[in-house]
Amino acid sequence: MTAVDRWNYMVSEEHAQTERLRDPSPPTSDHWHGLADNFRMNPERIGDPVVDGLLARLQPNQVVIDVGAGAGRLTFPMAIQCSYVIAVEPSKSMSLALLDEANRYGIDNVELIQNSWESTKVGKADVVLCAHVLYTCGDIKSFVRKLNSHATSEVWVILFNAPPQRNSYPLWGPVHGEERLWLPALPQFEEILRELGIQYDVRVLESHQPGSFDNHADAWSQLRRRLFLSEGSEKDYKLGRVLADVLVEKSGQLHLLDAIPLKSVLVVWRPNRALI
């Protein structure tokens, strides 16, 4: 199996497992509904290692395409330093938050395209950034080729060294009766780049400490969503019981037992014209 096929297979199998084991729930067209406000951040914040790492490479005259811009967590710090940012974001909730933040901070050199990257028609830019988007991409080769073809200077991809929800995976066995299938992350992405003949550099930007919870109810609420459960279901009550054995208190906050930090890594390459 090629690296590309392996990536697509991992995504397909993980999605199929989710649909097979999740509690019944009303369909939603926006995964981020009700969550977008969590991704609002001061664009002039100091000491954010991810922002600092990007701004160290960004030139004042450059134009950036931010693929999967969300609420503008990285969009606006870049916009303050560079010429222009085109933010591509499919989620309506995230898009509304991004527009609201642009108005709030008076940032007028950001253009929003509310659409998926795969369906977006846009010109080239100096830099194409894609941060924490690729994990669920089911056609990774086409996605990467489009990133590559729209950059004139560099492509920047940010990924964790493991799936973002890796620390909740041990709960799947006790709650769903099956071990969680892993989504691809940085190791699989590096295999793809090598397979496509792309020469790249990597730099660790930040080590993210495992998330914490205010109390048992907060942990139950957050993890219910990550395990695709409906409040009050049989599996939801099972999760509540399981949490009594896997939550530990540290400095007044609750943490999952054996949770590990995730490394946020910047992958950079110059456009490979052979892929266009």
C-alpha positions in Angstrom: 0.0 0.0 0.0 1.3 3.4 -0.9 1.6 6.2 1.7 -1.2 8.1 0.0 -3.4 5.0 0.0 -2.6 4.3 3.6 -3.6 7.8 4.7 -6.9 7.7 2.8 -7.6 4.3 4.2 -7.0 5.4 7.8 -9.3 8.4 7.4 -12.0 6.2 5.7 -11.9 3.5 8.4 -11.9 6.0 11.3 -14.9 7.8 9.8 -16.7 4.4 9.3 -16.1 3.4 12.9 -17.4 6.7 14.1 -20.7 6.4 12.1 -21.1 2.8 13.2 -20.6 3.4 17.0 -21.9 6.9 17.6 -25.2 7.6 19.3 -28.0 8.7 17.0 -28.0 12.4 16.7 -29.7 15.1 14.5 -27.7 15.8 11.4 -25.6 18.9 11.4 -24.0 20.7 8.5 -21.6 22.6 10.7 -19.3 20.6 13.1 -18.2 23.8 14.8 -21.6 25.1 15.7 -21.5 26.4 19.2 -17.7 26.0 19.4 -16.3 28.8 17.3 -16.0 31.2 20.1 -13.4 28.9 21.7 -11.0 29.8 18.9 -11.1 33.6 19.2 -7.7 35.0 20.3 -6.1 38.4 20.6 -4.2 38.9 17.3 -1.6 40.9 19.1 -0.9 38.3 21.8 2.7 37.8 22.9 4.4 34.5 23.7 2.4 32.2 21.4 5.1 29.9 20.0 3.1 28.9 16.9 2.4 32.6 16.0 6.0 33.5 16.7 7.3 30.7 14.5 5.1 31.8 11.6 5.9 35.5 11.9 9.6 34.8 11.9 9.3 33.5 8.4 6.6 35.9 7.1 7.7 38.9 5.0 5.8 42.3 5.1 5.1 42.3 1.4 3.8 38.7 1.2 0.2 37.5 0.5 -0.9 34.4 2.4 -3.7 31.9 1.8 -4.8 30.5 5.2 -6.5 27.1 4.4 -9.0 26.2 7.2 -8.6 29.6 8.9 -11.2 28.9 11.5 -12.0 32.1 13.6 -8.7 33.7 12.5 -6.5 32.4 15.3 -3.5 32.6 12.9 -5.0 34.7 10.2 -5.0 38.0 12.1 -1.5 37.9 13.6 -0.2 37.3 10.0 -2.5 40.0 8.6 -1.0 42.5 11.0 2.5 41.8 9.7 2.0 41.0 6.0 0.3 42.6 3.0 -2.9 40.5 2.7 -4.5 37.2 3.9 -7.1 35.2 2.0 -8.9 33.1 4.6 -10.5 29.9 3.3 -13.0 28.4 5.8 -16.0 26.1 5.1 -17.7 26.4 8.5 -20.4 29.1 8.8 -19.9 29.4 12.5 -16.1 29.9 12.1 -16.6 32.3 9.3 -19.0 34.5 11.2 -16.6 34.5 14.2 -13.7 35.5 11.8 -15.7 38.4 10.3 -16.7 39.5 13.8 -13.1 39.5 15.0 -11.9 41.4 11.9 -14.4 44.1 12.7 -13.6 44.0 16.4 -9.9 44.6 15.8 -10.2 46.8 12.8 -8.2 44.5 10.5 -9.2 45.2 6.9 -6.6 43.3 4.8 -8.3 39.9 5.3 -10.6 38.4 2.6 -12.9 35.5 3.6 -13.9 32.7 1.2 -16.5 30.6 2.9 -15.9 27.3 1.1 -13.9 24.1 1.3 -10.3 24.2 0.0 -11.2 21.5 -2.5 -14.0 23.6 -4.1 -12.3 27.0 -3.8 -11.2 28.9 -6.8 -8.5 31.4 -5.9 -5.3 32.7 -7.4 -1.8 32.0 -6.2 -0.1 33.6 -3.1 3.4 33.8 -1.8 2.6 31.5 1.1 -0.1 28.8 1.6 -0.7 27.9 5.3 -2.7 24.9 6.4 -2.9 24.4 10.2 -4.4 21.3 11.8 -6.7 20.6 8.9 -5.4 17.5 7.2 -6.2 14.8 9.7 -9.7 14.1 8.2 -8.8 14.7 4.6 -9.9 11.7 2.5 -8.1 12.6 -0.7 -4.7 13.7 0.6 -2.8 13.7 -2.7 -5.2 16.1 -4.4 -5.3 18.3 -1.3 -1.5 18.5 -1.1 -1.1 19.1 -4.8 -3.5 22.1 -4.6 -1.6 23.5 -1.6 1.6 23.1 -3.6 0.2 24.6 -6.8 -1.1 27.8 -5.2 2.1 28.8 -3.4 4.8 30.8 -5.2 7.3 30.9 -2.3 6.5 28.3 0.5 3.9 25.9 1.7 3.4 25.8 5.5 1.6 22.8 7.1 1.1 22.5 10.8 0.3 19.1 12.3 0.5 17.3 15.6 2.7 14.3 16.0 -0.4 12.3 16.8 -4.1 12.7 16.2 -5.6 15.7 18.1 -8.0 13.5 20.1 -5.3 10.9 20.9 -5.7 11.3 24.6 -9.4 10.4 24.5 -8.7 7.2 22.5 -8.3 4.9 25.5 -11.9 5.6 26.5 -13.3 4.0 23.3 -12.7 0.5 24.5 -14.6 0.8 27.8 -17.4 2.9 26.3 -17.8 1.7 22.7 -16.4 -1.8 23.1 -13.8 -1.3 20.4 -10.3 0.3 20.4 -10.3 3.6 18.6 -8.9 3.6 15.0 -6.3 6.3 14.7 -6.4 9.2 12.2 -3.2 10.0 10.4 -0.9 12.7 11.6 2.7 14.0 11.1 4.4 10.6 10.7 2.1 9.6 7.9 2.3 13.0 6.3 6.0 12.8 6.1 5.7 9.5 4.4 3.5 11.1 1.8 5.8 14.0 1.1 8.7 11.6 0.6 6.5 9.5 -1.7 5.6 12.6 -3.8 9.2 13.7 -4.1 8.8 16.8 -1.9 11.9 18.0 0.0 10.7 19.5 3.3 11.9 20.9 6.6 10.3 20.3 10.0 10.4 22.4 13.1 8.7 21.7 16.5 6.8 24.9 17.4 5.2 23.9 20.7 4.5 21.1 23.1 0.8 21.2 24.0 0.1 20.0 27.5 -3.0 17.7 27.8 -6.2 19.5 28.2 -7.8 19.9 31.7 -11.3 20.0 33.1 -12.9 22.2 35.8 -14.7 19.3 37.4 -16.3 15.9 36.6 -19.3 17.5 34.9 -17.0 19.5 32.6 -15.0 16.5 31.7 -18.1 14.4 31.0 -19.5 17.2 28.8 -16.3 17.6 26.7 -15.6 13.9 26.4 -19.2 13.1 25.5 -18.7 15.1 22.3 -15.4 13.6 21.5 -16.9 10.1 21.8 -20.0 11.1 19.8 -22.4 10.4 22.5 -25.9 11.8 23.3 -26.5 13.1 26.8 -28.5 10.5 28.8 -27.8 7.6 26.5 -26.6 4.2 27.8 -23.1 4.8 26.5 -23.1 8.3 28.0 -23.9 6.9 31.5 -21.1 4.3 30.9 -18.7 7.1 30.2 -19.7 8.9 33.4 -18.8 5.8 35.4 -15.5 5.2 33.5 -14.4 8.8 34.2 -14.3 8.1 38.0 -11.4 5.8 37.3 -9.4 7.8 34.7 -9.6 11.4 36.0 -6.8 12.7 38.3 -6.5 16.0 40.0 -3.5 18.3 39.5 -3.3 21.9 40.7 -7.1 22.2 41.1 -7.9 20.8 37.7 -8.9 17.3 36.4 -6.8 15.5 33.8 -7.1 12.2 32.0 -4.8 9.6 33.5 -1.8 8.9 31.3 -2.5 11.7 28.9 0.6 12.9 27.0 1.6 16.2 25.5 1.2 16.6 21.7 3.9 18.4 19.6 2.8 21.0 17.1 5.1 20.8 14.2 5.6 23.1 11.2 6.4 21.4 7.9 7.8 23.7 5.2 8.6 23.2 1.5 9.1 25.2 -1.6 6.6 24.5 -4.3 7.5 21.4 -6.4 6.5 22.3 -9.9 6.6 18.7 -11.0 3.4 18.2 -9.0 1.4 21.0 -10.6 
